[in-house]
Every structure is written in C-alpha cells, then in structure tokens.
Amino acid sequence: MRKRVIASLICATMVVASLSGCGGTDGDSNEIKKESKSSDGVTISLYMNADDLSKPYIQRIIEMYEESSGNTIDQQGLDRDNAETIALTKFTTGDIPDLYVHFGNCNLENFNPKENFVDWSEAEWVTDIRDSILPQATYEDMVVGLPFWEASNSGCLYNKEIFKELGLKQPTNQKEFDEVCSKLLENGIQPIYLAAADAWPIEYQFALDPVIEANPEYVDKLNAKEMTYADIPEFKSMCEWFQMAAKKGYFGKNYASDTWDYANEVLGTGEAAMMFCWDTWLDTDYDSESYDYAGTDFGIMPVFMGTCDEGTYEGGNVNLILANKNGENVEAAKDFINFCANPDNYNKAFDGISTAAVFKGQTTNVNSAQYEENKESVDKLLRPSCAQPKIIGYNGTEGGKALLQLMSGDITVDECIKLIDEDRMATLKSFSKE
C-alpha cells in the first residue's frame, strides 16, 4: 500500500489555479472536469482522482442519481499523481467541495474529518457494511464516509497444477507452508515471486493485520508514541521470517531486481508457483492467453509471514465518499450518499463488476473463481486492513525497502525494525498538531 507524499503547497496552489479554468478533459494531465448540466435541481461539486472517477460503477451511480433526483454532480477529476496535494490545498484555502472521495487511511487526518465531514455513525446503512471493510470507514469514533469501491480478497495465489503434479496440499500453518516452499525448491521451482525491487509488493501488512486485530491497543500506543515496532514481538518474528526465506531461496535468486512488471510472465510460465496478491488481479491484470497457465489454474490460500500460525487473508482497501458538513449543499450531498448506500442502487452500479463485496447486501458483483473455490477458508481468516488505515506513518513502500536491505544481508533484524520505525515516526511527527 503506497503512501502519497504531500508536496509543497505553493506548487499545488499553482496546479489548482490551472484547474480552475479547465473545462473539459486535458489528455496530458489526466484532469477531468465535466461541466454542470442545466437543471432545476442542485449542483453538487465532487472532487476525485481522475482515474478513479472514470470507473464504470462510479459513472453508473452518478448517472442514476442525476436521473432520479434532478440534481447534477459537478465532477472534477484531479490529476492522479497530485490528487491529494491539490485537494489538500483546496481544503486549506477553504475551497471544500460538497463531496470528496479519499481512501480511508491515516492521511485522511490532514483533512480534519471531524471539522469537515458528516458523521454517519447512526446511519442505517452502517450495519450493511462488511466487517472487513468497516474499520476503513471509521475515523477515531465516527463513521466518516461511505465505502463505495472495488474490493478484493488478498492472499497467496498459488499454481494448483504445479501443486497437484508434486502432490502438495494447501498448508494450514506456518510449518507446513515452509515445507511446501522447500518441496518446490527441491523440484527446481521458485516458491514465491516477490517483486522486491518495487518494495511495495513485499506486502508486509499481511503479517501485521492479524497482530493489530488481536491487539487493537497497539494502534493507540503507536500513534501516541507510547510504543515502537521494536516493542511488538511479532514484528521481529516477521523480519526474521523474511530473512530466513530469502536465505533459503524462497524468493529465487533475483528477487532484489524483480519487478511487478514480470509477475505475469513468471507465474504464467510456472517459473514461480506462488505470489502474494489480491484475487481480482487474475481477472483484471493476468494475461491468461499468453502463457502456459490460465487464471483458473491458480487458487488462493492464506499468507504465512511468521506472525500468524494459521495464516491470513486481507480485505481490500476502499475509497470513501465524504460529505462536507459545512457546505451550502450538505443536504443534497447527504442525499447522494444515502442513494449510493441503497442496496437496489449499489447492486445496479456494481452489476457484473469483478470485485469482492463491500456491502452485505451486495449480490450482483462477480466474485473471483479463487474466492468461490476457497470461500470457507477466506471467510474464516479474512482480516480487515488494519495497519494501513490505522497506524499513522505506516508505509508499505519504505517498509518494503528496509526489508529488502535485510533480506540482502545489508542490515540486521534490529536495524531493519529501527529503519521502519524511524520512517513511521517521521510521518507521525508531521501529523502532530502540537
């Protein structure tokens, strides 16, 4: 999970100035602004990452709402690489839209949620949000927005055909997983493809989420500077597992230079048997026609990273639709969010979309074949994404870089933990309101 770094407000202000005169699509900048249509209803402003705004279910729900209500959504797509910076500048200058879409992570704190956004804690639709998703929609003690987004079930994708040929069964604990890796190595097959050169695919939140779920007090203590990662025994266990796995060859010889771009090829040819990933990747990104193995040749099983013996899956990170509680059109903005939360409406919007369900009443989405085959295991071991949205300063990319140094033998376990903690603390300090 990548952390977006907030750039200089001066530079962002210049970008905002250029946006204000934009009417239409700028193919070079990815900025989108759809001019308001003539209507007797209310015009509601919406800020959102331009790429995200183009999602078919977003456009579908907006079209449905406009037709139903007579209101108009003034869609302002922000440049994908600067979306958060631009939005933060607008918020800082008081130019707050009626609706804003943002991932439910700790960076949301920059937007002063309690002062700026409607509290939905008592809304009827809150009970319809899946348990694995609700934590991402919660800021401190309030439900801050509606999760309206694609989701997935992340775990360990594995080649069922290779497992079958070698007589391997799905592991049910850490020891069995490590034994599977050893068996694959004995047969000349790289156990796990780890695009470590890109850092973020190391995906160490798999190791943290079950620990945070079991010890929710860790979040408050970490964010209050009352404890460090070094105080969490499981964090050291995770680092030790990565160190051991690299030494034994679980990630192959070239993991330090392996990138995400080659995931298709390495899995498709059977060079590697497993990869930590989300299930819908096989539907949206995997090229079944070009390689020996089709997407349906892969299953999903728990991830084992040295902290949770029974393994774990992770729910998807989701965007939230947030309503400006101080705006002139707050009632219309709330009406739009309630419209999106209606089961009839969100089921029409997500009809045929390859995604895990965000809502308990969601039935028209297309679940992955991997989930359907291993539904019992996924449902039992699926954890909400805890580290990314809750721990201020959690940074999958920087943490991945430190773990890569550890795996390469450049630093010790304790030094790795210190590096990850120092990065977290630097961000935490920047968030301080003191």
C-alpha positions as CSV (number, residue, x, y, z in Angstrom):
1,M,0.0,0.0,0.0
2,R,1.7,3.1,-1.1
3,K,1.8,6.3,0.9
4,R,1.2,9.5,-1.0
5,V,3.7,12.2,0.0
6,I,2.2,15.7,0.3
7,A,4.1,18.1,-1.9
8,S,4.7,21.8,-1.5
9,L,1.5,23.7,-1.1
10,I,3.0,26.5,-3.2
11,C,3.4,24.2,-6.2
12,A,0.0,22.7,-5.5
13,T,-1.6,26.1,-5.5
14,M,-0.3,26.7,-9.0
15,V,-1.8,23.4,-10.1
16,V,-5.1,24.4,-8.5
17,A,-5.0,27.7,-10.3
18,S,-4.6,25.9,-13.6
19,L,-7.6,23.7,-12.8
20,S,-10.0,26.5,-12.1
21,G,-10.1,27.5,-15.7
22,C,-10.3,24.0,-17.1
23,G,-13.5,23.0,-18.9
24,G,-13.2,19.5,-20.4
25,T,-10.6,16.8,-20.5
26,D,-6.9,17.5,-20.7
27,G,-5.4,14.4,-22.2
28,D,-1.9,15.3,-21.0
29,S,-2.6,15.9,-17.3
30,N,-5.4,13.4,-16.7
31,E,-7.6,16.2,-15.3
32,I,-11.3,15.9,-15.9
33,K,-13.9,18.4,-15.4
34,K,-17.5,17.7,-16.5
35,E,-19.4,20.9,-16.8
36,S,-22.7,21.2,-15.0
37,K,-25.8,20.4,-17.0
38,S,-28.8,22.7,-17.0
39,S,-31.1,21.6,-14.2
40,D,-33.7,22.9,-11.9
41,G,-32.1,20.9,-9.1
42,V,-29.0,21.4,-7.0
43,T,-25.5,21.3,-8.5
44,I,-23.2,19.2,-6.2
45,S,-19.5,19.5,-6.5
46,L,-17.4,16.3,-6.4
47,Y,-13.6,16.1,-6.2
48,M,-12.0,12.7,-7.0
49,N,-8.8,11.3,-8.5
50,A,-9.5,11.4,-12.3
51,D,-8.6,7.7,-12.9
52,D,-10.9,6.7,-10.1
53,L,-13.7,8.9,-11.3
54,S,-13.7,7.1,-14.6
55,K,-14.6,3.7,-13.0
56,P,-17.8,2.4,-14.6
57,Y,-19.7,1.9,-11.3
58,I,-18.9,5.5,-10.3
59,Q,-20.2,6.9,-13.6
60,R,-23.2,4.5,-13.3
61,I,-24.2,5.6,-9.8
62,I,-23.8,9.3,-10.7
63,E,-26.0,8.9,-13.8
64,M,-28.6,7.0,-11.8
65,Y,-28.7,9.7,-9.1
66,E,-28.9,12.6,-11.5
67,E,-31.8,10.9,-13.3
68,S,-33.6,10.1,-10.1
69,S,-33.1,13.4,-8.2
70,G,-32.9,16.1,-10.9
71,N,-29.7,17.2,-9.2
72,T,-26.3,17.4,-11.0
73,I,-23.0,16.1,-9.9
74,D,-20.3,18.6,-11.0
75,Q,-17.4,16.0,-11.5
76,Q,-13.9,17.4,-11.0
77,G,-11.3,14.8,-11.7
78,L,-7.9,15.7,-10.1
79,D,-4.6,14.7,-11.7
80,R,-3.8,11.2,-10.5
81,D,-0.3,12.0,-9.4
82,N,-1.2,15.1,-7.5
83,A,-4.8,14.5,-6.4
84,E,-4.2,14.6,-2.7
85,T,-1.9,17.6,-2.9
86,I,-4.4,19.5,-5.0
87,A,-7.3,18.6,-2.7
88,L,-5.4,19.4,0.4
89,T,-4.6,22.9,-1.0
90,K,-8.2,23.5,-1.8
91,F,-9.2,22.4,1.7
92,T,-6.6,24.6,3.3
93,T,-7.9,27.7,1.4
94,G,-11.5,26.9,2.3
95,D,-12.4,25.7,-1.2
96,I,-14.1,22.5,0.1
97,P,-16.3,20.5,-2.3
98,D,-19.7,19.2,-1.4
99,L,-18.4,15.6,-1.9
100,Y,-14.8,14.4,-1.7
101,V,-13.6,10.8,-2.4
102,H,-10.5,9.6,-0.5
103,F,-9.1,6.3,0.7
104,G,-9.8,5.6,4.4
105,N,-6.2,5.7,5.5
106,C,-4.4,7.8,8.1
107,N,-3.7,10.6,5.5
108,L,-7.3,11.5,5.9
109,E,-6.3,13.2,9.1
110,N,-4.9,16.0,7.0
111,F,-8.4,17.0,6.0
112,N,-9.7,17.5,9.6
113,P,-12.5,14.9,9.3
114,K,-14.3,15.9,12.5
115,E,-14.5,19.5,11.5
116,N,-15.3,19.0,7.8
117,F,-17.2,15.8,7.2
118,V,-20.6,14.4,8.1
119,D,-20.6,11.8,10.9
120,W,-22.6,8.8,9.6
121,S,-22.2,6.7,12.7
122,E,-26.0,6.5,13.2
123,A,-26.9,5.9,9.6
124,E,-28.9,2.8,8.9
125,W,-26.6,1.7,6.1
126,V,-23.6,1.3,8.5
127,T,-24.8,-2.2,9.5
128,D,-24.8,-3.2,5.9
129,I,-21.0,-2.6,5.5
130,R,-19.0,-5.8,5.7
131,D,-17.0,-6.3,8.9
132,S,-13.7,-6.5,6.9
133,I,-14.4,-3.0,5.4
134,L,-16.0,-1.0,8.2
135,P,-12.7,-0.2,10.0
136,Q,-11.6,1.7,6.9
137,A,-14.7,3.9,7.0
138,T,-14.1,4.7,10.7
139,Y,-12.1,7.7,11.8
140,E,-11.5,7.6,15.6
141,D,-15.0,7.2,16.9
142,M,-17.0,8.2,13.8
143,V,-18.0,6.6,10.5
144,V,-16.7,9.3,8.3
145,G,-17.9,8.2,4.9
146,L,-19.5,5.6,2.7
147,P,-17.2,2.9,1.3
148,F,-18.1,2.7,-2.4
149,W,-15.4,1.0,-4.2
150,E,-13.9,-2.2,-5.6
151,A,-12.7,-4.7,-3.0
152,S,-10.7,-7.9,-3.2
153,N,-9.5,-10.8,-1.1
154,S,-5.8,-10.7,-0.9
155,G,-3.8,-13.8,0.0
156,C,-1.3,-16.1,-1.5
157,L,-2.0,-17.0,-5.2
158,Y,-0.7,-20.5,-6.0
159,N,-0.5,-22.7,-9.1
160,K,-2.9,-25.5,-8.5
161,E,-1.5,-27.6,-11.3
162,I,2.1,-27.5,-10.0
163,F,0.8,-28.4,-6.5
164,K,-1.1,-31.3,-8.0
165,E,1.8,-32.6,-10.0
166,L,4.1,-32.5,-6.9
167,G,1.4,-33.9,-4.6
168,L,1.3,-30.7,-2.5
169,K,-1.6,-29.7,-0.3
170,Q,-2.7,-26.3,0.8
171,P,-0.7,-25.6,4.0
172,T,-2.7,-24.9,7.2
173,N,0.1,-23.5,9.3
174,Q,3.5,-21.8,9.1
175,K,5.4,-25.0,9.3
176,E,3.5,-26.6,6.5
177,F,3.9,-23.5,4.3
178,D,7.7,-23.6,4.8
179,E,7.7,-27.3,4.0
180,V,5.8,-26.6,0.8
181,C,8.4,-24.0,-0.2
182,S,11.2,-26.5,0.5
183,K,9.5,-29.1,-1.7
184,L,9.1,-26.7,-4.6
185,L,12.8,-25.8,-4.3
186,E,13.7,-29.5,-4.4
187,N,11.9,-29.7,-7.7
188,G,13.6,-26.7,-9.3
189,I,10.6,-24.3,-8.9
190,Q,10.9,-20.9,-7.3
191,P,8.4,-21.0,-4.4
192,I,7.3,-17.3,-4.3
193,Y,7.6,-14.4,-6.8
194,L,8.4,-11.3,-4.8
195,A,8.8,-8.1,-6.8
196,A,11.1,-6.7,-4.2
197,A,12.7,-4.1,-6.4
198,D,9.4,-2.2,-6.3
199,A,9.3,-2.6,-2.5
200,W,5.5,-2.3,-2.0
201,P,4.8,-5.9,-3.3
202,I,6.6,-7.3,-0.3
203,E,3.2,-6.6,1.3
204,Y,4.2,-7.0,4.9
205,Q,0.8,-5.7,6.1
206,F,-0.2,-9.4,5.8
207,A,2.0,-10.0,8.8
208,L,0.8,-7.0,10.8
209,D,-3.0,-7.1,10.3
210,P,-3.8,-10.2,12.4
211,V,-1.4,-8.8,15.2
212,I,-3.2,-5.5,15.2
213,E,-6.6,-7.1,15.1
214,A,-5.7,-9.2,18.2
215,N,-4.1,-6.3,20.0
216,P,-6.1,-3.1,18.9
217,E,-4.4,-1.2,21.8
218,Y,-1.2,-1.2,19.8
219,V,-2.6,1.3,17.3
220,D,-3.3,3.9,20.1
221,K,0.0,3.3,21.7
222,L,1.9,3.6,18.4
223,N,0.1,6.7,17.4
224,A,0.6,8.2,20.9
225,K,4.4,7.5,20.7
226,E,4.0,5.2,23.7
227,M,5.5,2.1,22.0
228,T,7.5,1.3,18.9
229,Y,7.6,-1.6,16.5
230,A,10.5,-3.0,18.5
231,D,8.1,-3.5,21.4
232,I,5.9,-5.8,19.3
233,P,7.4,-9.4,19.4
234,E,5.6,-10.4,16.2
235,F,7.2,-7.6,14.3
236,K,10.6,-9.1,14.9
237,S,9.2,-12.6,14.0
238,M,8.1,-11.2,10.7
239,C,11.5,-9.7,9.9
240,E,13.2,-13.0,10.9
241,W,10.9,-14.9,8.6
242,F,11.7,-12.7,5.6
243,Q,15.4,-13.0,6.4
244,M,15.2,-16.8,6.6
245,A,13.0,-17.1,3.5
246,A,15.4,-15.1,1.4
247,K,18.4,-17.1,2.6
248,K,16.8,-20.4,1.8
249,G,15.8,-19.2,-1.7
250,Y,12.0,-19.0,-1.3
251,F,12.1,-15.8,-3.5
252,G,14.6,-17.0,-6.0
253,K,18.0,-15.6,-6.8
254,N,17.0,-12.3,-8.4
255,Y,14.3,-11.0,-6.0
256,A,16.2,-7.8,-5.3
257,S,15.9,-6.8,-9.0
258,D,12.5,-8.5,-9.7
259,T,9.7,-6.0,-10.5
260,W,5.9,-6.2,-10.7
261,D,6.0,-5.9,-14.5
262,Y,7.2,-9.5,-14.8
263,A,4.6,-11.1,-12.5
264,N,2.5,-12.3,-15.4
265,E,5.4,-14.0,-17.1
266,V,6.9,-15.6,-14.0
267,L,3.6,-17.0,-12.8
268,G,2.3,-17.8,-16.3
269,T,5.3,-19.9,-17.3
270,G,5.4,-21.7,-14.0
271,E,8.8,-20.4,-13.1
272,A,7.4,-19.5,-9.7
273,A,4.4,-21.2,-8.0
274,M,3.1,-18.5,-5.7
275,M,2.7,-14.8,-5.2
276,F,1.2,-12.6,-2.5
277,C,-1.6,-10.7,-4.3
278,W,-5.3,-9.9,-4.5
279,D,-7.6,-12.3,-6.2
280,T,-9.2,-9.9,-8.7
281,W,-5.7,-9.3,-10.2
282,L,-6.2,-12.6,-12.0
283,D,-9.4,-11.2,-13.6
284,T,-8.1,-7.7,-14.4
285,D,-4.4,-7.9,-15.0
286,Y,-3.3,-11.5,-15.6
287,D,-2.8,-12.4,-19.3
288,S,-4.2,-15.9,-19.5
289,E,-3.9,-16.3,-23.3
290,S,-0.2,-15.6,-23.5
291,Y,1.2,-18.3,-21.1
292,D,1.1,-21.9,-20.2
293,Y,-1.2,-21.5,-17.2
294,A,-4.7,-19.8,-17.3
295,G,-6.0,-17.7,-14.5
296,T,-8.3,-20.5,-13.5
297,D,-5.2,-22.7,-12.8
298,F,-4.5,-20.6,-9.8
299,G,-6.1,-20.8,-6.4
300,I,-5.8,-18.6,-3.3
301,M,-4.7,-19.7,0.2
302,P,-3.6,-17.8,3.3
303,V,-0.4,-15.9,3.6
304,F,2.1,-17.0,6.1
305,M,4.8,-14.5,7.2
306,G,5.9,-15.7,10.6
307,T,3.3,-13.9,12.8
308,C,0.1,-15.8,12.4
309,D,0.4,-19.5,12.5
310,E,-3.0,-20.2,10.8
311,G,-2.3,-17.7,8.1
312,T,-4.3,-14.7,7.0
313,Y,-6.1,-13.0,4.1
314,E,-6.7,-9.3,3.8
315,G,-9.7,-7.4,2.7
316,G,-9.4,-4.7,0.0
317,N,-8.6,-1.0,0.6
318,V,-11.6,1.1,-0.4
319,N,-12.4,4.7,-1.3
320,L,-14.9,6.6,0.8
321,I,-17.4,9.2,-0.3
322,L,-17.3,12.0,2.2
323,A,-19.8,14.8,2.6
324,N,-18.8,18.4,3.5
325,K,-20.9,19.1,6.6
326,N,-20.4,22.9,6.4
327,G,-21.3,23.3,2.7
328,E,-24.4,25.0,1.3
329,N,-25.4,21.8,-0.3
330,V,-24.9,19.5,2.6
331,E,-28.4,18.0,2.4
332,A,-28.1,17.2,-1.3
333,A,-24.6,15.7,-0.6
334,K,-26.0,13.5,2.1
335,D,-28.9,12.6,-0.2
336,F,-26.4,11.4,-2.8
337,I,-24.5,9.2,-0.3
338,N,-27.7,7.7,1.0
339,F,-28.7,7.0,-2.6
340,C,-25.4,5.2,-3.1
341,A,-25.9,3.2,0.0
342,N,-29.3,1.8,-1.1
343,P,-29.0,-1.9,-2.0
344,D,-31.1,-1.6,-5.2
345,N,-28.8,1.2,-6.4
346,Y,-25.4,-0.2,-5.5
347,N,-26.4,-3.5,-6.9
348,K,-27.2,-1.9,-10.2
349,A,-24.0,0.1,-10.1
350,F,-21.8,-2.9,-9.4
351,D,-23.6,-5.3,-11.7
352,G,-21.0,-7.5,-13.5
353,I,-18.1,-5.8,-11.8
354,S,-15.2,-8.2,-10.8
355,T,-14.9,-7.3,-7.1
356,A,-15.4,-8.7,-3.6
357,A,-18.5,-7.4,-1.9
358,V,-18.2,-4.2,0.2
359,F,-21.8,-4.4,1.4
360,K,-23.5,-7.4,3.0
361,G,-26.4,-7.0,0.6
362,Q,-24.2,-6.8,-2.5
363,T,-25.1,-9.6,-4.9
364,T,-24.5,-8.5,-8.5
365,N,-20.7,-8.3,-8.3
366,V,-18.6,-11.1,-9.7
367,N,-16.6,-12.9,-7.1
368,S,-13.3,-14.4,-8.3
369,A,-13.1,-18.1,-9.0
370,Q,-10.4,-18.3,-6.5
371,Y,-12.6,-17.0,-3.7
372,E,-15.5,-19.3,-4.7
373,E,-13.2,-22.3,-4.6
374,N,-11.8,-21.5,-1.1
375,K,-14.7,-19.5,0.3
376,E,-14.7,-21.2,3.7
377,S,-11.0,-20.5,4.3
378,V,-11.2,-16.9,3.1
379,D,-14.3,-16.1,5.2
380,K,-12.7,-17.7,8.3
381,L,-9.3,-16.0,8.1
382,L,-10.1,-12.7,6.3
383,R,-8.9,-9.8,8.4
384,P,-9.7,-6.1,7.9
385,S,-6.9,-4.0,6.7
386,C,-5.7,-2.6,10.0
387,A,-2.1,-1.4,9.6
388,Q,-2.6,0.8,6.5
389,P,-5.6,2.9,7.6
390,K,-4.9,2.9,11.4
391,I,-1.2,3.3,12.1
392,I,-0.1,6.8,11.3
393,G,3.0,6.6,9.3
394,Y,2.6,3.0,8.1
395,N,4.4,2.9,4.8
396,G,4.4,-0.2,2.8
397,T,6.9,1.1,0.3
398,E,9.5,2.4,2.8
399,G,9.0,-0.7,5.0
400,G,9.5,-2.9,1.9
401,K,12.8,-1.1,1.1
402,A,14.0,-1.8,4.7
403,L,13.0,-5.5,4.4
404,L,14.8,-5.7,1.1
405,Q,18.0,-4.5,2.8
406,L,17.5,-7.1,5.5
407,M,17.0,-9.9,3.0
408,S,20.0,-8.8,1.0
409,G,22.2,-9.0,4.2
410,D,22.9,-5.3,4.3
411,I,21.4,-4.7,7.8
412,T,20.3,-6.8,10.8
413,V,16.8,-7.5,12.0
414,D,17.1,-4.8,14.7
415,E,18.4,-2.3,12.2
416,C,15.5,-3.1,9.9
417,I,12.9,-2.6,12.6
418,K,14.6,0.7,13.5
419,L,14.5,2.0,9.9
420,I,10.8,1.1,9.5
421,D,10.0,2.8,12.9
422,E,12.0,5.9,12.1
423,D,10.0,6.4,8.9
424,R,6.8,5.9,10.7
425,M,7.8,8.4,13.4
426,A,8.8,11.0,10.9
427,T,5.3,10.9,9.4
428,L,3.7,10.8,12.8
429,K,5.7,13.9,13.7
430,S,4.5,15.7,10.6
431,F,0.9,14.9,11.6
432,S,1.4,16.4,15.1
433,K,-1.0,19.2,16.0
434,E,1.3,20.4,18.8
